[in-house]
Amino acid sequence: MSGAGRWADLMPRLISAVVMILVGGWAVWRGGVVFDLLIAAAGGGMIWELLRMVAPHRQGVALPLGVLSMGAVLAAALMAGNWAVGLLLIPAILGAVALDIRRGIYLGFALWVVFAAYAFIWMRSTLGLDWMVWLISVVVATDVAGYFAGKTFGGPKFWPRVSPKKTWSGTSAGWIAAAVVGAIFAAQAGLGLGVVVLSVLVSMASQAGDVAESALKRKMSVKDSSALIPGHGGLFDRFDGMLGAAAMVLLVLSLWGLPGGTM
């Protein structure tokens, strides 16, 4: 491959990255309906990608289920308690019923996507901007530290059959970086070490999300979840770590509340 060919996708990747940062950052800062619509649309898009991967012969139901998932996430955000949970179950269950293959795979991943999307909206509306910045910072720090530590130190692979590039050095560096982010946030917010522990758990969940999506693509023999984002693949490819992190936050805070505070 020539030098020009090797870098042919650089400009689309850069433009897409800038657009995602600007749009996503503005929505996170703005909150409210803007943020809710963006997150719900992203969740619906991932359901569309998921169904096209697990059952490519049933692409006709992918878009309706994606739209239904978006609506379910938005409706759940307006509800509370068991009603919200019930609404989020609908697109996952209907999709599993509609499929004739890989129903379990679809059901598991679809539940993960819709509950994680709901978790983002719940966090932004209930906990506020600061906690959203913390969550994003933990995931970004995990990714950046993992990348550079893995490249620098190498060593044993984390799970070579599923994710051949990930190493234990990079994985553990991500945990350390997340703990540092948690400690800084805790000090600024006047919270205790529970935030540090939560940050490490969120880091692990973001890594698990990345590995889970990699395993799915490997099983389905696809390179990217879709081509929605020029130069980057699909929504699932870019936000799998965020999905894992958001789902972990929703689980932990629902069970135990905020570290050092109340919800």
C-alpha positions in Angstrom: 0.0 0.0 0.0 1.4 3.4 -0.9 1.9 6.2 1.6 -1.1 8.1 0.2 -3.3 5.0 0.4 -2.3 4.3 4.0 -3.5 7.7 5.0 -6.5 7.9 2.7 -9.0 7.7 5.5 -7.3 10.2 7.8 -9.3 13.3 6.7 -12.7 11.6 7.1 -11.7 10.3 10.5 -10.5 13.7 11.6 -13.7 15.4 10.4 -15.9 12.8 12.0 -14.0 13.0 15.2 -14.3 16.8 15.3 -18.1 16.7 14.6 -18.6 14.0 17.3 -16.7 16.0 19.9 -18.5 19.3 19.1 -22.0 17.8 18.9 -21.5 15.5 21.8 -19.9 18.1 24.0 -22.6 20.7 23.3 -25.3 18.2 24.0 -23.7 17.1 27.3 -23.3 20.7 28.4 -26.8 21.7 27.3 -28.6 18.7 28.8 -32.4 18.5 28.7 -34.3 17.5 25.6 -31.2 18.0 23.3 -29.2 15.5 25.2 -32.0 13.1 25.6 -32.8 13.1 21.9 -29.1 12.6 21.0 -28.6 9.7 23.4 -31.9 8.0 22.4 -31.1 8.3 18.7 -27.7 6.8 19.3 -29.2 4.0 21.2 -31.7 3.4 18.4 -28.9 3.5 15.9 -27.0 0.8 17.8 -30.0 -1.5 17.9 -30.2 -1.0 14.1 -26.6 -2.0 13.8 -26.9 -4.9 16.2 -29.8 -6.5 14.3 -28.1 -6.0 10.9 -25.1 -7.9 12.4 -26.8 -10.8 14.1 -29.5 -11.3 11.4 -28.5 -9.7 8.1 -31.3 -11.6 6.3 -33.9 -9.7 8.5 -32.7 -6.2 7.7 -36.3 -5.1 7.1 -37.0 -5.1 10.9 -33.8 -3.4 11.8 -35.0 0.2 11.3 -38.4 -0.3 13.0 -36.7 -1.8 16.0 -34.2 1.0 16.1 -37.0 3.6 16.0 -38.9 1.7 18.7 -35.8 1.5 20.9 -35.3 5.3 20.6 -38.9 5.8 21.6 -38.6 3.4 24.5 -35.5 5.1 25.9 -37.2 8.6 25.7 -40.4 7.3 27.2 -38.5 5.5 30.0 -36.7 8.8 30.8 -40.1 10.4 31.5 -41.2 7.5 33.7 -39.9 6.1 37.0 -39.3 2.8 38.7 -40.8 -0.4 37.2 -42.5 1.5 34.4 -39.2 2.6 33.0 -37.8 -0.9 33.2 -40.8 -2.4 31.4 -40.6 0.1 28.6 -36.9 -0.7 28.0 -37.7 -4.4 27.8 -40.1 -4.0 24.9 -37.7 -3.5 21.9 -35.3 -6.2 23.2 -38.1 -8.8 23.6 -39.9 -7.9 20.4 -36.6 -8.1 18.5 -35.8 -11.5 19.9 -39.3 -12.8 19.0 -39.0 -11.5 15.5 -35.7 -13.2 14.8 -35.3 -16.9 13.9 -31.5 -17.1 14.7 -29.2 -15.7 17.4 -32.1 -14.6 19.6 -30.1 -14.8 22.8 -27.2 -12.8 21.4 -29.6 -10.1 20.2 -31.6 -10.0 23.5 -28.4 -9.7 25.7 -26.8 -6.9 23.6 -30.1 -5.1 23.0 -30.9 -5.0 26.8 -27.3 -3.6 27.4 -27.8 -0.9 24.8 -31.2 0.4 25.9 -30.4 0.3 29.6 -27.0 2.1 29.0 -28.7 4.8 26.9 -31.3 5.2 29.7 -28.4 5.4 32.2 -26.9 8.4 30.3 -30.1 10.3 30.4 -30.8 9.4 34.0 -27.3 10.5 35.0 -27.4 13.9 33.2 -30.9 14.8 34.5 -30.5 13.4 38.1 -26.8 13.8 38.9 -25.9 16.8 36.7 -23.1 17.9 34.4 -20.2 17.2 36.8 -20.9 13.5 37.1 -21.2 13.3 33.3 -17.8 14.9 32.9 -16.5 12.4 35.5 -17.9 9.4 33.6 -16.5 10.6 30.2 -13.1 11.4 31.8 -12.9 8.0 33.3 -13.6 6.3 30.0 -11.2 8.5 28.0 -8.4 8.2 30.6 -8.9 4.4 30.5 -8.6 4.3 26.8 -5.6 6.7 26.5 -3.6 5.1 29.3 -4.4 1.6 28.0 -3.2 2.5 24.5 0.1 4.1 25.5 0.9 1.6 28.2 0.2 -1.3 25.9 2.3 0.2 23.2 5.1 1.0 25.6 5.3 -2.0 27.8 3.6 -4.8 25.8 3.6 -8.1 27.6 1.0 -10.8 27.9 -2.2 -10.4 26.0 -5.4 -9.8 27.9 -7.6 -12.1 25.7 -5.8 -12.8 22.5 -8.6 -14.9 20.9 -11.1 -12.1 21.2 -9.0 -8.9 21.3 -5.5 -9.6 20.1 -4.2 -6.1 20.6 -5.1 -5.7 24.3 -2.4 -6.4 26.9 -2.5 -6.8 30.6 -0.2 -3.8 31.0 -2.6 -1.6 29.0 -5.6 -2.9 30.9 -4.1 -2.3 34.3 -2.9 1.1 33.3 -6.4 2.0 32.4 -7.5 1.1 36.0 -4.8 3.2 37.5 -5.7 6.2 35.3 -9.4 5.8 36.2 -8.4 5.8 39.9 -6.5 9.0 39.5 -9.5 10.6 37.8 -11.7 9.4 40.6 -9.4 10.8 43.2 -9.3 14.2 41.6 -13.0 14.3 41.3 -13.5 13.1 44.8 -11.2 15.8 46.2 -12.9 18.6 44.2 -16.4 17.4 45.2 -15.6 16.7 48.8 -16.4 13.0 48.5 -14.6 9.9 49.8 -12.7 7.0 48.4 -15.9 5.4 47.3 -15.6 7.5 44.1 -12.2 6.0 43.4 -13.5 2.5 43.7 -16.5 3.4 41.5 -14.1 4.9 39.0 -12.1 1.7 38.7 -15.3 -0.4 38.4 -16.5 1.9 35.6 -13.1 1.6 33.9 -13.4 -2.2 34.0 -16.9 -2.0 32.7 -15.8 0.2 29.8 -13.1 -2.3 28.9 -15.6 -5.2 29.2 -17.9 -3.3 26.8 -15.1 -3.0 24.2 -14.2 -6.6 24.5 -17.8 -7.7 24.3 -18.4 -5.7 21.1 -15.1 -7.1 19.6 -16.3 -10.6 20.4 -19.6 -10.0 18.7 -18.0 -8.7 15.6 -15.5 -11.6 15.5 -18.4 -14.1 15.8 -20.4 -12.3 13.1 -17.3 -12.0 10.9 -17.7 -8.3 10.4 -15.0 -5.6 10.7 -17.3 -2.7 11.8 -20.8 -2.6 13.2 -21.8 -0.3 10.3 -20.5 2.6 8.2 -22.5 5.3 9.8 -19.5 7.3 10.9 -17.0 8.0 8.1 -13.6 6.7 8.9 -14.7 5.2 12.2 -17.2 2.5 11.5 -20.4 2.5 13.4 -21.9 3.9 16.6 -21.3 0.6 18.4 -17.6 0.7 17.4 -17.1 4.1 18.9 -19.2 4.0 22.0 -19.0 0.4 23.3 -16.8 1.5 26.2 -19.2 4.2 27.1 -22.1 1.7 27.1 -20.3 -0.5 29.5 -19.4 2.4 31.8 -22.9 3.9 31.8 -24.5 0.5 32.6 -22.1 0.0 35.5 -22.9 3.4 37.0 -26.7 2.7 36.7 -26.3 -0.6 38.4 -24.0 0.5 41.2 -25.8 3.7 42.0 -29.2 2.1 41.9 -28.1 -0.5 44.4 -25.9 1.6 46.8 -26.4 5.3 45.9 -23.7 7.9 45.4 -20.4 7.3 47.2 -20.4 9.6 50.2 -23.9 11.0 49.4 -27.4 10.3 48.4 -29.2 10.2 45.1 
